[in-house]
Amino acid sequence: MRHRTASRGGQAGFVLIVTLIFLIALTLYVLFAARIATLSERIAGANHERTLSFYAAELALRRAEKLLSAKGDELGLAALSGVPANWSEAIGQSAKLSCTLAATPASENCKLASGETNAPTVSGSRTQPSFVIGKLPSGSADSEDYYVVTAIGYGKSGDSVTVLQEYVRVY
């Protein structure tokens, strides 16, 4: 009786090539997954920065509204020559009130009450938010005053900046 044995010489090389291709494919898959995870982390960080800067600017707007409601005419603001289109123009106006939110406001005009020492601040923000209040020119016969409030908020690293502007009517 004869025994037939198959030659394994050709198969050994084929298995090696298949194994190498499989390992290369697996390595590429792991590298791609790691890259996606890193990108997701960066996107989440940018969203956090943007959200923090928006909330900081929003806090400054609300603070300015409270200040206008509490003091209004006591601020003694003269009418602006025009409505500021951006933060640089708002800061550049001469007839304005400019405040930065801090634990103790620097200016008495920035305080809601004369003895206030606990103004809100934003934790985690690199720079505390600021606002500028300007009185709009009176264009009608009513006795209401209109103000433009421009606020700026910063993210944790300072790379994200949000500028918000609103018009406020004080009765």
C-alpha positions as CSV (number, residue, x, y, z in Angstrom):
1,M,0.0,0.0,0.0
2,R,1.2,3.4,-0.9
3,H,0.9,6.4,1.3
4,R,0.4,9.7,-0.3
5,T,1.7,12.7,1.5
6,A,1.0,16.2,0.3
7,S,3.8,18.6,-0.2
8,R,3.5,21.5,2.3
9,G,6.2,23.6,0.8
10,G,3.7,25.9,-1.2
11,Q,1.2,26.2,1.7
12,A,3.7,27.5,4.3
13,G,4.5,30.6,2.2
14,F,0.8,31.2,1.5
15,V,-0.2,31.2,5.2
16,L,2.6,33.6,6.0
17,I,1.4,36.1,3.4
18,V,-2.2,35.8,4.6
19,T,-1.2,36.3,8.2
20,L,0.9,39.4,7.3
21,I,-2.0,40.9,5.3
22,F,-4.3,40.3,8.2
23,L,-1.9,41.9,10.7
24,I,-1.5,44.9,8.4
25,A,-5.3,45.3,8.1
26,L,-5.7,45.0,11.9
27,T,-3.0,47.6,12.5
28,L,-4.6,50.1,10.0
29,Y,-8.0,49.5,11.7
30,V,-6.5,50.3,15.2
31,L,-4.8,53.4,13.9
32,F,-8.0,54.6,12.2
33,A,-10.0,54.0,15.4
34,A,-7.4,55.9,17.5
35,R,-7.5,58.8,15.1
36,I,-11.3,59.0,15.3
37,A,-11.1,58.9,19.1
38,T,-8.6,61.8,19.2
39,L,-10.7,63.9,16.7
40,S,-13.8,63.3,18.9
41,E,-11.9,64.5,21.9
42,R,-10.8,67.7,20.1
43,I,-14.3,68.4,18.9
44,A,-15.7,67.9,22.4
45,G,-13.1,70.3,23.8
46,A,-13.9,73.0,21.2
47,N,-17.6,72.6,22.0
48,H,-16.9,73.1,25.7
49,E,-14.8,76.2,24.9
50,R,-17.6,77.7,22.8
51,T,-20.2,76.9,25.3
52,L,-18.2,78.4,28.2
53,S,-17.6,81.6,26.2
54,F,-21.3,81.9,25.3
55,Y,-22.4,81.5,28.9
56,A,-19.8,84.1,30.0
57,A,-21.1,86.6,27.5
58,E,-24.7,85.8,28.4
59,L,-23.9,86.3,32.1
60,A,-22.4,89.8,31.3
61,L,-25.6,90.7,29.3
62,R,-27.8,89.7,32.2
63,R,-25.7,91.6,34.6
64,A,-25.9,94.7,32.4
65,E,-29.7,94.3,32.3
66,K,-29.9,94.2,36.1
67,L,-27.7,97.2,36.3
68,L,-29.9,99.2,33.9
69,S,-33.0,98.1,35.8
70,A,-31.6,99.1,39.1
71,K,-29.9,102.4,38.1
72,G,-31.0,103.4,34.6
73,D,-30.8,107.2,34.6
74,E,-28.4,107.3,37.6
75,L,-25.7,106.1,35.3
76,G,-25.7,109.4,33.5
77,L,-24.9,108.2,30.1
78,A,-24.9,110.6,27.2
79,A,-26.4,109.4,23.9
80,L,-24.1,107.6,21.6
81,S,-23.2,109.0,18.2
82,G,-24.2,105.7,16.5
83,V,-24.9,102.1,17.3
84,P,-21.7,100.1,17.6
85,A,-21.4,97.3,15.1
86,N,-18.9,95.2,17.0
87,W,-16.9,95.0,20.2
88,S,-14.1,97.3,19.0
89,E,-16.6,100.0,18.2
90,A,-18.4,99.5,21.5
91,I,-15.2,99.9,23.4
92,G,-14.2,102.9,21.3
93,Q,-17.3,104.9,22.1
94,S,-16.7,107.8,24.5
95,A,-20.2,108.0,26.0
96,K,-20.4,104.6,27.5
97,L,-20.2,102.5,30.7
98,S,-17.6,99.7,30.5
99,C,-17.5,97.0,33.2
100,T,-15.7,93.7,33.7
101,L,-17.3,91.1,36.0
102,A,-15.1,90.7,39.0
103,A,-15.6,89.6,42.6
104,T,-15.4,93.3,43.6
105,P,-16.4,95.7,40.7
106,A,-13.8,98.4,40.2
107,S,-16.3,101.2,39.5
108,E,-19.3,102.2,41.7
109,N,-21.3,102.5,38.5
110,C,-20.8,98.7,37.9
111,K,-22.3,97.8,41.3
112,L,-26.0,97.1,41.7
113,A,-25.8,98.6,45.2
114,S,-23.2,100.7,46.9
115,G,-22.0,97.9,49.2
116,E,-22.0,95.1,46.7
117,T,-18.9,92.9,46.9
118,N,-20.1,89.6,45.5
119,A,-20.6,90.2,41.8
120,P,-20.9,87.0,39.7
121,T,-17.8,85.7,38.0
122,V,-17.2,82.8,35.6
123,S,-15.1,79.9,36.9
124,G,-13.0,78.2,34.4
125,S,-12.9,81.2,32.1
126,R,-9.4,82.6,31.3
127,T,-10.6,86.2,31.3
128,Q,-13.7,87.5,33.1
129,P,-16.5,88.7,30.8
130,S,-17.1,92.4,30.2
131,F,-19.9,94.5,28.9
132,V,-20.4,98.0,27.5
133,I,-23.6,100.0,27.9
134,G,-24.4,102.8,25.6
135,K,-27.5,105.0,25.5
136,L,-29.2,105.2,22.1
137,P,-30.1,108.6,20.8
138,S,-33.8,109.5,21.5
139,G,-35.8,109.3,18.3
140,S,-39.3,109.5,19.6
141,A,-41.4,111.6,22.0
142,D,-41.9,108.8,24.6
143,S,-40.0,109.0,27.9
144,E,-38.4,105.6,27.7
145,D,-34.7,105.2,27.4
146,Y,-33.1,102.7,25.0
147,Y,-29.7,101.3,25.5
148,V,-27.4,99.0,23.5
149,V,-25.5,96.4,25.5
150,T,-22.5,94.7,24.0
151,A,-21.0,91.8,26.0
152,I,-17.9,89.7,25.5
153,G,-17.1,86.3,27.0
154,Y,-14.1,84.1,26.8
155,G,-13.5,80.3,27.0
156,K,-11.1,78.5,29.2
157,S,-8.0,78.9,26.9
158,G,-9.0,82.2,25.5
159,D,-9.2,80.8,21.9
160,S,-13.0,81.0,22.0
161,V,-14.6,84.5,22.2
162,T,-18.3,85.2,22.0
163,V,-19.7,88.7,21.5
164,L,-23.4,89.3,22.1
165,Q,-25.3,92.5,21.6
166,E,-28.9,93.4,22.6
167,Y,-31.1,96.4,22.9
168,V,-32.7,97.2,26.3
169,R,-35.6,99.5,27.0
170,V,-35.7,100.9,30.5
171,Y,-39.1,102.1,31.7
